[in-house]
Amino acid sequence: MSTLSIRDLDLAGKRVFIRVDFNVPLANGGQEITSDKRIRASLPTIRYALEKGAGVVLASHLGRPKGKPNPEMSLKPVAVKLAELLGRPVDMAPDCVGPEVEAMLPAPGEVLLLENLRFHPEEEKNDPDFSRQLAKLCDVYVNDAFGSAHRAHASTVGMIPLMKQDAKQAAAGLLMDKEIEYLTKAVKNPARPCVAILGGAKVSDKIEVIQNLMKVVDKLMIGGAMAYTFLRARGEGTGKSLVEEDKIDLAKELMAEAGSKLMLPLDHVVAAELKVGVDTKVVDQVPGALMGLDIGPKTVAAYEQVISGAKTVIWNGPMGVFETPPFDRGTVALAKAVAASGAVSVVGGGDSEKAIKSAGVSDKISHISTGGGASLEFLAGIELPGVAALEIGRK
């Protein structure tokens, strides 16, 4: 990896700016955190900096406040939860830049959480002056927010050249390190056989991912609603299943390009409508009055066989309408197969992660990515601005 790691830096007595991903889901008018997963993911980097004698300045966005303060998207509840998880006080700044913030900067062993970066429109515009104000707050810059690495914002990109200009260092945090390591290995130098499982609703959402992974993998297994666009392109009946009519020609091109690498469902769990308790049946081709809502047992068996012989598995997207049982069965079955395979497994996307948890196999997956959009772009071979900036910052 060509980025510096926080482990490469001398942090003693330094003020370290850590860009974290605290974009947590909130309820009750922004007062209650419904999942602290992203906060917990940042703890190893924060603790490492504190143990090495740094004062820590934490910065994040939360939601889409459209460039102005919104109390329902304040990071104040995060400061409370973080203090609880760290077991030490966390000061909450009234803003993310300005004299009041500068007066609160932490001494070694202290933690300051800045207010939501996106309360300022300059953050998303990657404004040079805003980047400069953020850079003033620290001696060292660390990006640990892989989930925001696909955004060229002031806190993910703009600060880094300014740090270098002032002879200050910029590095990746422990979480960012892990994300880059696993995703790079999976798409650039995988142990073989390397297989990918792609699901989700639309071919159009994953065109670049399919095209890029076809160059990398030995087998590419398709599921979810997007499979029906491919099946329609092959002339099969798809009933009332979701099909992107305007992507049928593209699906034909992708199938021709992929050849025998591409695997499509052999059978389907179908129903007349999507609801809990609806009558279902398994068919090889979807009749006109019904819709395909999950992969069937023959498909599960065929995909399991490929997975069992794999050395690397890349997975993004569910195989069916995962949120509505019993249409989660195909996804859960493949989650268990991936866990049992012993392969290096890299999973991205919220629904895939839910399937892993639902199947009770989270501890047997090599890496579950914290960045949905970022991991998708990485798998598509698209350069992530936040990662590229760290690489440039090292030169």
KOLGUMAR-842772 format. One record per residue: x, y, z of N, C-alpha, C, CB in turn; residue in one letter. Coordinates in steps of 0.05 Angstrom, whole numbers. Atoms other than C-alpha are relative to their C-alpha. Glycine has a CB too. Example, Ala and Ser with C-alpha at 12.3 -4.5 7.8 and 13.67 -1.06 7.14 Angstrom:
nx;ny;nz;cax;cay;caz;cx;cy;cz;cbx;cby;cbz;bagu
18;-24;0;246;-90;156;18;24;0;-20;1;25;A
-16;-24;-1;273;-21;143;-15;22;14;9;9;-29;S
END
This chain:
nx;ny;nz;cax;cay;caz;cx;cy;cz;cbx;cby;cbz;bagu
17;-24;0;0;0;0;17;25;0;-19;0;24;M
-18;-23;3;28;68;-19;-9;24;17;1;8;-29;S
7;-22;-18;-5;109;36;15;-5;27;-30;1;5;T
-10;2;-27;26;124;103;-22;-10;18;12;27;11;L
19;8;-20;-8;91;162;5;16;26;3;-31;6;S
-3;-13;-26;-20;123;230;22;-14;16;-27;0;16;I
-21;14;-14;27;69;255;28;10;-7;-2;-30;-5;R
-26;-10;9;84;102;216;8;27;12;0;3;-31;D
-4;-27;-10;77;168;253;8;2;29;-24;17;-5;L
-6;-6;-28;106;197;317;-21;19;9;29;13;3;D
23;-16;-8;44;223;352;4;14;27;-25;-17;1;L
-3;-11;-28;72;241;421;0;30;0;27;-11;12;A
1;-29;-3;53;311;441;-13;15;-24;27;11;4;G
11;-12;24;20;323;373;-31;2;2;7;-17;-26;K
29;-3;2;-51;347;358;-7;-14;-26;-9;30;1;R
7;16;23;-81;296;311;-29;4;-9;5;-30;6;V
26;-4;12;-140;312;266;-8;-27;-13;-1;23;-21;F
9;25;11;-178;247;252;-27;4;-13;-1;-23;22;I
25;0;14;-231;247;198;-13;-27;3;4;8;-31;R
14;25;-6;-280;195;222;-27;-1;-14;-4;-4;31;V
27;2;12;-347;170;196;-20;-5;23;-2;-23;-21;D
20;1;-21;-398;186;250;-28;6;-11;7;20;23;F
26;-5;13;-456;190;201;-19;-22;9;3;0;-31;N
16;21;-13;-499;149;248;-30;6;-4;6;-2;30;V
29;-4;2;-575;138;242;-10;11;27;-14;-26;-7;P
12;-13;-24;-614;182;291;-30;-1;0;9;30;1;L
29;0;-3;-685;181;318;-7;21;21;-11;-28;8;A
10;-20;-20;-728;226;363;12;28;-4;7;-10;28;N
-9;-28;6;-710;291;328;30;3;3;-13;19;18;G
-30;-2;-1;-635;275;326;12;-5;28;8;27;-9;G
-10;4;-27;-629;257;400;9;-28;6;-22;8;19;Q
-6;28;-7;-624;181;398;15;-14;-23;-26;-15;6;E
-15;15;19;-571;140;362;-11;-28;-1;31;0;7;I
12;26;2;-603;77;335;20;-22;-7;-22;0;-21;T
-22;19;5;-537;43;314;26;14;4;-2;-13;-29;S
-26;-13;-5;-468;60;342;23;-15;-14;5;0;30;D
-20;16;14;-432;13;293;23;17;-11;-13;-16;-23;K
-21;-16;12;-394;69;258;17;13;22;-13;22;-18;R
-16;-12;-22;-372;100;324;19;-22;11;-19;10;23;I
-17;22;-9;-346;32;348;23;-6;-19;-17;-25;5;R
-20;6;20;-309;23;282;24;19;2;-12;1;-28;A
-22;-20;-2;-268;86;296;17;-3;25;-13;28;-1;S
-14;1;-26;-247;67;367;29;-9;-1;-15;-19;18;L
-28;8;0;-183;29;350;20;23;-8;4;-23;-19;P
-18;-22;8;-153;90;314;1;22;21;-10;12;-27;T
1;-21;-21;-176;140;367;17;-9;24;-29;6;9;I
-15;10;-23;-148;96;423;30;-1;-6;-10;-28;8;R
-28;1;7;-83;86;386;13;27;2;4;-11;-29;Y
-10;-27;-1;-73;161;379;3;9;29;-17;19;-15;A
-1;-8;-29;-88;172;453;22;-14;14;-27;-5;13;L
-21;16;-13;-42;116;475;28;10;-7;-3;-30;-7;E
-26;-10;9;14;147;435;6;29;8;2;-2;-31;K
-4;-26;-12;6;213;472;-10;24;-16;29;4;4;G
11;-22;16;-34;254;422;-25;13;13;-7;-10;-28;A
26;-12;-4;-90;304;432;-16;-4;-25;3;31;7;G
15;9;23;-146;283;386;-23;19;-7;-12;-28;5;V
22;-16;11;-191;327;343;-15;-18;-20;10;26;-13;V
16;17;17;-248;287;311;-19;16;-17;-16;-20;17;L
18;-15;18;-287;311;251;-16;-19;-17;17;19;-19;A
18;17;16;-346;281;214;-23;16;-12;-11;-23;16;S
26;-11;9;-408;297;174;-22;-18;13;-3;1;-31;H
23;16;-8;-477;272;194;-24;9;-16;-5;2;31;L
24;-7;16;-536;270;146;6;20;-22;-21;12;18;G
-1;-20;22;-550;323;93;-13;26;8;-13;-12;-26;R
12;-26;-9;-560;390;127;0;22;-20;16;9;25;P
1;-20;22;-550;427;61;15;26;6;-28;6;-8;K
-17;-23;-4;-495;473;85;-8;20;21;3;14;-25;G
8;-18;-22;-529;503;146;-6;-16;25;-25;18;-9;K
5;15;-25;-537;485;219;-28;-10;2;6;18;24;P
26;13;-4;-593;437;235;3;-17;26;-8;-18;-25;N
-3;13;-26;-601;415;308;-6;-30;-1;-17;13;21;P
7;28;3;-630;348;285;23;-16;-12;-25;-3;-17;E
-23;14;12;-563;332;252;26;8;15;3;6;-30;M
-24;-6;-16;-517;355;308;14;-25;9;-9;17;25;S
-16;22;-10;-461;310;331;0;-2;30;28;2;-11;L
0;1;-29;-476;324;404;-7;-27;12;-20;21;11;K
5;26;-11;-508;256;417;23;-20;-4;-26;-12;-12;P
-23;17;5;-447;224;386;22;4;20;12;6;-29;V
-20;-6;-20;-401;260;435;-6;-15;26;1;30;6;A
8;14;-25;-441;230;493;5;-30;-3;-31;5;5;V
-4;29;4;-440;159;463;30;-6;-1;-14;-9;-26;K
-29;5;2;-365;165;446;13;0;27;12;21;-19;L
-11;-1;-27;-348;186;517;-5;-25;16;-11;25;15;A
8;25;-13;-385;125;542;17;-23;-10;-31;-6;-4;E
-15;22;11;-349;79;495;30;1;6;-4;-1;-30;L
-28;-4;-6;-280;109;507;7;-1;29;9;27;-11;L
-5;-1;-29;-289;114;582;16;24;8;14;-25;8;G
-13;-26;-7;-263;186;582;-16;23;-11;30;0;-11;R
16;-23;10;-291;256;571;6;6;-29;6;25;17;P
-2;-10;28;-304;281;500;-12;28;-1;-14;-20;-20;V
10;-27;2;-310;356;492;-14;3;-27;23;21;3;D
15;-5;24;-361;380;441;3;29;-8;-30;-7;5;M
-4;-28;10;-343;441;399;-27;11;-11;21;0;-22;A
24;-12;10;-397;491;380;-1;2;-30;-3;28;12;P
-2;-2;29;-373;491;308;24;-18;-8;4;30;-10;D
-23;15;9;-318;459;266;24;17;-7;-7;-18;-23;C
-22;-19;5;-276;521;251;-6;26;16;2;6;-30;V
4;-26;-12;-265;590;281;14;2;27;-28;6;3;G
-14;-6;-25;-236;623;344;-10;-17;24;-3;29;7;P
11;16;-23;-283;586;393;11;-28;0;-31;0;-1;E
-10;28;3;-260;519;366;30;0;7;-5;-10;-28;V
-29;-1;-4;-187;539;366;7;3;30;12;24;-15;E
-5;-4;-29;-193;559;440;-5;-26;15;-19;22;11;A
6;25;-13;-217;488;456;19;-23;-8;-29;-8;-6;M
-16;21;10;-162;449;422;12;-17;22;23;11;-17;L
-7;18;-21;-142;387;462;30;-2;6;-10;-27;-6;P
-27;6;-9;-79;375;502;4;-31;-4;6;8;30;A
-4;29;2;-47;305;499;-18;-15;18;29;-7;6;P
18;17;-15;-96;252;522;-29;10;0;10;-1;28;G
27;-11;0;-157;296;510;-12;-4;-28;0;31;7;E
15;5;25;-211;288;456;-20;23;-4;-15;-27;1;V
20;-20;8;-250;343;420;-14;-9;-25;15;28;-5;L
16;6;23;-307;328;373;-11;26;-12;-23;-20;7;L
10;-24;13;-321;382;322;-30;-4;-8;17;6;-25;L
28;1;9;-393;399;302;0;-8;-30;-14;27;5;E
5;10;27;-421;372;236;14;17;-22;-29;-1;-5;N
-14;-14;22;-374;391;178;-19;12;-21;20;-18;-13;L
18;-8;22;-432;397;130;-20;22;9;-16;-23;-9;R
15;-24;-7;-463;454;170;12;24;-16;2;6;30;F
-13;-20;17;-415;493;125;-1;-9;-29;29;6;9;H
1;9;28;-428;490;49;28;-4;-12;-15;20;-17;P
-28;2;10;-352;498;39;12;-28;2;17;20;15;E
-10;28;-3;-341;426;63;-4;-16;-26;-14;-14;24;E
6;16;24;-375;393;4;11;13;-26;-30;-4;-3;E
-12;-14;23;-347;446;-44;30;-2;0;-8;30;0;K
-29;3;-2;-276;428;-22;13;28;-2;11;-19;-22;N
-9;-28;1;-265;503;-10;28;2;13;-20;18;15;D
-28;-2;-10;-190;520;-2;2;15;27;17;15;-20;P
-2;-15;-25;-202;571;54;-10;-16;23;-15;27;-2;D
11;17;-21;-245;523;94;19;-23;6;-28;-12;-10;F
-21;21;-4;-192;468;84;22;12;17;11;-10;-27;S
-22;-13;-15;-140;518;111;-8;3;29;7;27;-13;R
9;-3;-28;-182;532;173;0;-26;15;-29;12;0;Q
0;26;-13;-189;458;187;29;-9;5;-14;-21;-17;L
-28;8;-2;-114;446;175;14;15;24;15;6;-26;A
-11;-15;-22;-98;500;227;-4;-14;27;-13;28;2;K
7;13;-26;-128;455;281;19;-22;9;-28;-10;-1;L
-15;25;-7;-75;401;279;30;1;-10;-13;-23;-13;C
-27;5;9;-3;378;271;2;-24;-19;18;-5;25;D
1;24;16;-21;312;238;-28;-5;-9;11;-25;17;V
26;6;12;-78;291;192;-3;-30;-4;-5;15;-26;Y
6;29;4;-109;221;193;-28;-3;-11;4;-16;27;V
27;6;11;-166;197;149;-7;-29;7;-1;5;-30;N
10;27;-7;-204;138;179;-28;-4;-9;2;-4;31;D
28;1;9;-270;150;143;-1;-11;-29;-12;29;1;A
1;12;26;-269;101;86;-27;5;-13;5;-31;2;F
27;-5;11;-344;112;78;-3;26;-14;-20;-2;22;G
1;-26;13;-329;183;55;23;4;-20;1;22;21;S
-24;-2;17;-267;167;14;-6;5;-29;17;-25;3;A
8;-5;28;-306;172;-51;-10;28;-4;-21;-20;-9;H
8;-28;2;-321;245;-37;24;18;1;-20;7;23;R
-23;-19;0;-272;301;-55;-9;25;15;8;7;-30;A
9;-22;-17;-290;346;4;25;12;14;-21;-10;21;H
-22;-14;-13;-248;394;45;14;-18;21;-10;26;14;A
-11;16;-22;-239;345;103;12;-27;-10;-21;-5;21;S
-10;26;10;-224;284;58;22;4;-20;-23;-16;-12;T
-20;-5;21;-181;316;4;14;27;3;-14;-1;-28;V
-10;-27;0;-172;391;11;22;6;21;-21;19;4;G
-19;-5;-21;-133;390;76;28;-12;-6;-10;-12;27;M
-25;16;2;-79;341;53;23;15;-13;-5;-25;-16;I
-23;-16;11;-37;385;6;9;22;18;-7;11;-27;P
-7;-22;-19;-40;440;59;18;-11;22;-25;13;11;L
-17;12;-21;-11;392;111;28;-4;-11;-12;-28;8;M
-26;5;13;46;373;63;15;27;-3;-3;-14;-27;K
-11;-27;5;57;447;47;13;11;26;-21;19;-10;Q
-10;-9;-26;68;460;122;19;-21;13;-23;7;18;D
-18;21;-10;114;399;129;-13;-17;21;26;13;11;A
15;18;-18;60;362;167;-7;-25;-14;-25;15;11;K
6;26;13;42;290;155;-29;-7;-2;15;-22;15;Q
27;10;3;-21;257;130;1;-30;-4;-14;14;-25;A
-2;29;1;-37;184;138;-28;-12;2;17;-11;24;A
25;16;-3;-91;130;138;-3;-10;28;-1;-23;-21;A
5;12;-26;-124;107;202;-1;-30;-2;-26;11;12;G
-1;30;0;-128;34;223;-23;-12;-16;-1;-9;29;L
23;10;16;-198;24;193;5;5;-30;-26;14;10;L
-6;-6;28;-178;58;128;21;-19;-11;9;29;-4;M
-21;19;7;-115;15;126;-12;-27;-7;19;-3;24;D
11;26;3;-156;-48;133;-18;-2;-25;-17;-8;24;K
17;-2;24;-207;-27;80;17;-2;-26;-17;25;0;E
-17;-1;24;-153;-11;29;14;-26;-4;20;23;2;I
-15;25;2;-114;-74;44;-17;-22;-11;11;-8;28;E
17;22;9;-172;-123;35;-11;5;-27;-22;-4;20;Y
12;-6;26;-205;-88;-24;21;-1;-22;-14;27;0;L
-21;0;20;-139;-79;-61;8;-29;-6;25;15;10;T
-7;28;4;-121;-152;-51;-21;-15;-16;5;-14;27;K
23;14;13;-190;-175;-73;-1;6;-30;-26;7;13;A
3;-7;28;-190;-137;-139;25;2;-16;-15;27;-1;V
-25;-3;15;-117;-132;-157;19;-25;2;15;23;10;K
-17;23;-2;-82;-194;-131;-13;-22;17;27;8;13;N
15;19;-16;-133;-245;-107;12;-28;-1;-29;-1;-8;P
-5;29;1;-119;-317;-87;-22;-13;-18;1;-12;29;A
19;12;18;-152;-361;-139;-7;-29;7;10;2;-29;R
21;-14;15;-204;-385;-155;-11;24;16;-22;-19;-7;P
12;-24;-11;-233;-315;-143;-28;2;-12;16;25;-7;C
28;-1;9;-309;-310;-147;-14;25;12;-16;-26;7;V
15;-23;-10;-358;-252;-140;-29;-7;0;5;25;-17;A
29;3;-2;-431;-252;-118;-11;29;-1;-8;-15;27;I
11;-27;3;-469;-191;-142;-31;-2;0;10;14;-25;L
29;-2;-1;-541;-175;-124;-10;28;0;-11;-15;24;G
11;-27;0;-587;-116;-118;-22;3;-21;22;21;-4;G
23;-4;17;-643;-85;-158;7;5;-29;-16;23;10;A
-3;-11;27;-612;-53;-219;28;-6;-12;-5;29;-1;K
-25;3;15;-559;-70;-271;14;27;-2;-5;-12;-28;V
-11;-27;4;-550;5;-281;16;10;24;-23;20;-6;S
-15;-8;-24;-526;13;-209;28;-13;1;-16;-8;25;D
-25;16;-4;-470;-38;-219;14;-6;-27;-6;-26;14;K
-13;5;27;-449;-34;-293;30;0;3;-9;21;-20;I
-30;-2;-2;-378;-11;-276;11;-22;17;8;27;11;E
-10;22;-18;-372;-63;-220;1;-26;-16;-19;-3;25;V
1;25;16;-393;-119;-267;23;0;-20;-27;-3;-15;I
-21;-2;20;-346;-95;-322;28;-3;12;-2;27;-15;Q
-26;2;-12;-287;-88;-275;5;-28;12;3;21;22;N
-4;26;-13;-298;-153;-237;3;-23;-21;-24;-7;18;L
-3;20;21;-304;-192;-302;29;-3;-8;-17;8;-25;M
-29;2;6;-230;-176;-313;15;-14;23;12;28;-4;K
-14;9;-24;-213;-201;-243;-7;-28;8;-6;18;24;V
9;24;-12;-256;-260;-224;-1;-24;-19;-28;4;11;V
2;24;16;-261;-332;-248;-30;-7;-4;14;-24;14;D
29;4;3;-337;-335;-236;-14;25;12;-9;-26;14;K
15;-23;-9;-388;-279;-228;-29;-9;2;3;25;-19;L
27;10;-4;-454;-301;-197;-19;23;5;-1;-19;25;M
19;-22;-2;-514;-255;-206;-26;-9;14;-7;11;-28;I
26;5;-13;-576;-252;-162;-15;26;3;4;-14;27;G
15;-24;-4;-628;-203;-139;-16;7;-25;18;23;7;G
18;-7;22;-676;-166;-185;16;6;-25;-15;25;8;A
-15;-6;25;-620;-146;-233;4;-25;-17;26;13;7;M
-2;24;16;-616;-219;-254;-21;-2;-22;-1;-25;18;A
22;3;19;-683;-212;-290;4;17;-25;-26;9;14;Y
-7;-14;25;-656;-160;-338;18;-18;-18;15;27;7;T
-17;19;15;-603;-211;-358;-16;-23;-12;23;-11;18;F
16;22;9;-653;-267;-363;-19;8;-23;-16;-12;23;L
17;-10;22;-700;-225;-406;17;3;-25;-13;27;8;R
-18;-4;22;-641;-208;-450;7;-27;-13;26;14;8;A
-5;26;10;-630;-283;-458;-25;-14;-11;12;-18;22;R
25;10;11;-702;-292;-479;-17;-17;19;6;-17;-24;G
15;15;-19;-728;-324;-415;-24;16;11;18;-9;23;E
23;-13;-12;-795;-310;-383;7;12;27;-23;-19;3;G
-6;-13;-26;-791;-260;-325;-26;9;14;19;23;-5;T
25;-7;-13;-865;-249;-310;-2;30;7;-5;-16;25;G
2;-28;-10;-877;-186;-268;25;8;15;-24;3;18;K
-25;-7;-14;-805;-186;-241;10;27;-10;22;-22;-5;S
-12;-25;8;-767;-121;-242;20;-3;-22;13;14;25;L
-18;1;23;-733;-112;-310;5;28;-9;-12;-18;-23;V
-6;-26;12;-696;-51;-335;0;-3;-31;28;10;10;E
4;4;29;-722;-51;-406;22;14;-16;-27;10;-9;E
-20;-15;15;-672;2;-428;29;-10;4;-1;29;8;D
-27;11;-4;-613;-41;-404;2;-28;-12;6;0;30;K
-1;27;10;-630;-105;-441;23;-3;-20;-27;-7;-14;I
-22;2;19;-581;-91;-498;27;0;14;-1;24;-20;D
-25;-1;-16;-527;-74;-447;4;-28;13;-1;22;22;L
-2;26;-13;-542;-140;-411;10;-21;-20;-27;-9;11;A
-9;18;21;-533;-177;-477;30;3;-5;-15;5;-27;K
-29;-5;4;-465;-143;-487;17;-11;23;5;31;-3;E
-15;9;-23;-443;-159;-416;2;-31;0;-13;9;26;L
0;29;0;-463;-232;-424;19;-11;-22;-28;-11;-5;M
-18;8;21;-426;-237;-490;29;3;8;-5;16;-26;A
-27;-6;-9;-364;-206;-459;9;-20;22;2;28;10;E
-7;17;-22;-366;-250;-397;2;-29;-7;-20;4;23;A
0;28;8;-380;-316;-431;-8;-18;23;27;-8;-11;G
7;19;-21;-379;-375;-383;6;9;28;16;-26;-6;S
-5;-11;-27;-355;-332;-325;-26;8;14;18;25;-2;K
25;-11;-11;-425;-305;-315;-20;-22;6;-13;21;-19;L
20;20;-8;-474;-348;-276;-26;15;8;10;-17;24;M
27;-12;-5;-549;-331;-274;-17;-21;14;-13;10;-26;L
17;19;-15;-604;-362;-231;-12;-21;-18;-22;16;14;P
12;23;14;-629;-430;-252;-29;-4;7;16;-26;6;L
28;1;-9;-694;-425;-212;-6;23;19;-6;-28;13;D
9;-25;-14;-734;-374;-173;-22;-7;20;-9;21;-20;H
22;0;-18;-778;-366;-113;-18;23;-8;9;3;31;V
18;-20;12;-840;-330;-140;-25;3;17;-7;-8;-29;V
26;-6;-13;-904;-299;-114;-15;20;-17;4;10;29;A
17;-19;15;-962;-257;-140;5;29;9;-29;-6;3;A
-6;-26;-11;-942;-199;-95;21;-3;23;-26;14;11;E
-20;0;-21;-890;-179;-44;-12;7;27;23;20;-7;L
10;-5;-28;-916;-188;27;5;-25;16;-30;8;0;K
-4;22;-19;-905;-231;88;-24;-19;-1;5;10;29;V
22;20;-1;-946;-296;87;-12;-6;-27;-21;10;17;G
11;5;27;-959;-295;11;7;-28;-9;10;21;-20;V
-7;27;11;-962;-362;-25;23;2;-19;-25;-12;-14;D
-23;0;18;-897;-378;-59;3;-28;-13;26;7;16;T
-8;25;12;-871;-431;-106;26;3;-15;-22;-11;-20;K
-26;-1;14;-806;-449;-141;-5;-8;-29;20;-20;14;V
3;5;29;-803;-446;-217;27;4;-14;-22;19;-12;V
-24;-4;16;-749;-450;-271;-1;26;-16;4;-24;-19;D
5;-26;13;-779;-392;-309;-25;13;11;-3;-3;-32;Q
21;-15;-14;-824;-338;-281;-25;3;-18;10;27;10;V
25;-4;16;-897;-342;-306;-9;29;-1;-22;-18;10;P
8;-28;4;-931;-279;-330;-13;14;23;-19;1;-22;G
14;-13;-22;-974;-266;-268;16;2;26;-26;-15;6;A
-16;1;-24;-918;-276;-218;26;16;-3;6;-29;8;L
-26;-14;1;-853;-242;-198;21;-16;16;-3;28;13;M
-22;13;-13;-785;-270;-179;9;17;24;22;-6;-19;G
-7;-15;-24;-767;-250;-107;24;-12;15;-24;1;18;L
-24;11;-12;-709;-296;-89;11;-22;-19;-5;-12;29;D
-10;23;15;-663;-348;-120;-10;-26;12;31;0;0;I
11;25;-8;-688;-419;-117;22;-20;9;-16;-13;-22;G
-18;19;-12;-656;-482;-87;21;-11;-20;-15;-24;11;P
-20;9;19;-622;-505;-152;22;21;-4;-13;-5;-28;K
-20;-22;3;-588;-437;-158;17;1;25;-15;27;-4;T
-16;0;-25;-567;-438;-85;21;-23;-1;-19;-4;25;V
-18;23;1;-536;-507;-95;23;5;-20;-15;-26;-8;A
-21;-6;20;-499;-485;-159;19;21;10;-13;9;-26;A
-17;-21;-10;-473;-422;-127;17;-10;24;-16;24;9;Y
-15;11;-23;-453;-459;-63;24;-17;-9;-19;-17;18;E
-21;17;11;-412;-508;-104;24;17;-9;-10;-17;-23;Q
-22;-18;9;-372;-451;-136;14;13;24;-11;21;-19;V
-11;-13;-24;-363;-416;-69;17;-19;16;-23;11;18;I
-15;19;-17;-339;-480;-34;29;-4;-11;-15;-26;1;S
-27;4;11;-279;-484;-81;16;26;-3;-2;-12;-27;G
-13;-26;4;-261;-410;-79;21;5;21;-21;23;1;A
-21;-10;-19;-199;-379;-47;-5;30;7;28;-3;-13;K
8;-28;-6;-227;-307;-52;-29;3;-9;18;20;-16;T
28;-6;6;-300;-286;-49;-5;30;4;-19;-17;18;V
8;-28;-1;-324;-215;-64;-31;0;-2;13;18;-23;I
29;1;0;-397;-202;-47;-12;28;4;-11;-19;23;W
14;-26;-4;-441;-141;-57;-29;-3;-10;14;23;-16;N
29;0;7;-517;-142;-56;-14;-26;6;-3;6;-29;G
15;24;-8;-572;-191;-34;-10;-15;-25;-24;8;17;P
10;18;22;-600;-249;-76;-30;2;-4;8;-28;6;M
30;-2;2;-673;-232;-63;-9;24;16;-14;-25;10;G
11;-22;-15;-719;-184;-28;4;-6;30;-31;5;-6;V
-10;10;-26;-680;-195;36;-16;9;24;29;9;3;F
14;-12;-23;-722;-150;81;-26;-15;6;-6;29;-6;E
26;13;-4;-785;-193;72;3;-31;-1;-19;9;-22;T
0;29;0;-782;-266;94;-25;-11;-14;1;-11;30;P
-22;19;1;-783;-318;65;20;5;-22;-11;-28;-3;P
-16;-6;23;-747;-283;9;29;7;7;-12;23;-17;F
-27;-4;-10;-684;-277;51;16;-26;-1;0;11;28;D
-13;27;-3;-668;-352;47;24;-4;-18;-20;-21;-5;R
-23;3;18;-623;-350;-14;24;15;9;-8;9;-28;G
-22;-17;-10;-582;-293;14;14;-12;24;-10;28;6;T
-11;12;-25;-574;-326;82;15;-26;-6;-23;-5;20;V
-13;25;7;-556;-393;51;28;6;-12;-16;-16;-20;A
-26;-7;12;-500;-360;10;19;12;21;-3;19;-24;L
-17;-10;-22;-475;-323;72;13;-22;15;-17;18;19;A
-11;23;-14;-467;-389;107;21;-15;-17;-23;-20;8;K
-19;14;18;-432;-419;46;26;16;-1;-12;-2;-28;A
-24;-16;1;-383;-361;43;16;-4;26;-7;31;-4;V
-13;3;-26;-368;-368;117;14;-28;2;-20;3;23;A
-10;28;-2;-357;-444;110;22;-5;-20;-22;-19;-5;A
-19;5;22;-312;-437;48;29;2;9;-5;19;-22;S
-28;-4;-8;-250;-415;86;14;20;-18;14;-26;1;G
-13;-19;18;-237;-365;30;4;27;13;-18;3;-25;A
-2;-28;-8;-213;-294;40;-26;13;-11;26;14;-12;V
27;-10;8;-282;-260;39;-2;30;7;-22;-16;15;S
4;-29;-3;-296;-187;28;-29;7;-7;20;16;-19;V
29;-5;3;-368;-164;37;-4;30;2;-16;-15;22;V
7;-29;-1;-394;-94;21;-30;3;-5;16;15;-21;G
28;-5;3;-463;-64;24;-16;-7;24;-11;-15;-24;G
15;3;-24;-513;-57;80;-17;-26;1;-18;23;4;G
17;24;0;-560;-114;59;17;-25;3;-17;-1;-25;D
-17;24;-3;-503;-163;51;10;-3;28;25;2;-20;S
-9;0;-28;-478;-144;120;-22;-11;18;9;28;9;E
23;10;-15;-548;-156;148;-3;-30;-3;-26;15;-8;K
3;29;5;-549;-224;116;21;-16;16;3;-6;-30;A
-22;12;-15;-481;-241;147;-8;-2;29;26;15;-4;I
8;0;-28;-508;-222;215;-23;-18;5;-7;29;9;K
23;17;-3;-574;-257;205;7;-29;-1;-21;6;-22;S
-10;28;2;-537;-321;186;18;-7;24;15;-4;-26;A
-17;6;-23;-495;-314;249;29;-7;-6;-12;-22;16;G
-27;8;9;-429;-317;212;19;24;-3;-1;-15;-27;V
-17;-24;2;-400;-247;220;29;-5;7;-11;22;18;S
-27;5;-9;-339;-274;256;16;-17;-19;-1;-13;28;D
-14;17;20;-322;-319;197;4;13;-26;-16;-26;-4;K
-4;-16;24;-320;-264;145;26;16;4;-24;19;-6;I
-26;-13;-3;-250;-236;132;-3;30;3;17;-5;-25;S
2;-29;-1;-273;-164;120;-28;9;-9;21;14;-17;H
26;-12;7;-341;-129;122;5;30;-3;-22;-6;21;I
-7;-28;5;-332;-60;90;-20;18;13;0;5;-30;S
16;-20;-13;-358;1;127;-10;21;-20;15;14;22;T
7;-20;20;-366;41;62;-15;-11;-23;25;14;-10;G
17;10;22;-425;23;18;8;11;-27;-29;5;6;G
-6;-12;26;-415;73;-38;29;-1;-7;-9;29;0;G
-29;0;4;-340;76;-29;10;-28;-9;15;9;25;A
-9;27;7;-331;0;-32;-10;-7;-28;-11;-21;21;S
11;6;27;-376;-4;-94;17;13;-21;-29;11;-2;L
-17;-13;20;-334;48;-130;28;-13;-1;3;30;8;E
-26;14;0;-270;13;-108;-1;-26;-17;9;-7;29;F
3;25;15;-296;-53;-136;-4;6;-30;-24;-15;10;L
4;-8;28;-314;-16;-200;26;10;-13;-22;22;-2;A
-25;-9;11;-242;5;-208;3;30;-1;5;-12;-27;G
0;-29;0;-257;78;-196;18;10;22;-29;12;4;I
-18;-11;-20;-203;118;-160;-16;17;21;21;18;-14;E
14;-14;-22;-228;143;-92;17;25;7;-3;-18;25;L
-15;-25;-5;-208;217;-82;14;0;27;-18;23;-2;P
-12;-1;-27;-196;208;-7;24;-18;3;-21;-9;20;G
-24;18;0;-148;149;-19;22;12;-17;-8;-28;-10;V
-20;-11;18;-113;182;-78;14;24;13;-14;9;-26;A
-12;-23;-13;-102;245;-37;21;-8;21;-22;17;14;A
-19;10;-20;-67;205;18;25;-10;-14;-12;-22;17;L
-23;10;15;-22;172;-34;17;23;-11;-10;-18;-24;E
-15;-24;9;-4;240;-64;14;13;23;-20;20;-14;I
-11;-13;-24;7;267;6;26;-13;10;-20;-1;22;G
-24;13;-8;62;216;16;24;8;-17;-3;-30;0;R
-22;-5;19;103;236;-45;16;25;7;-12;3;-28;K
END
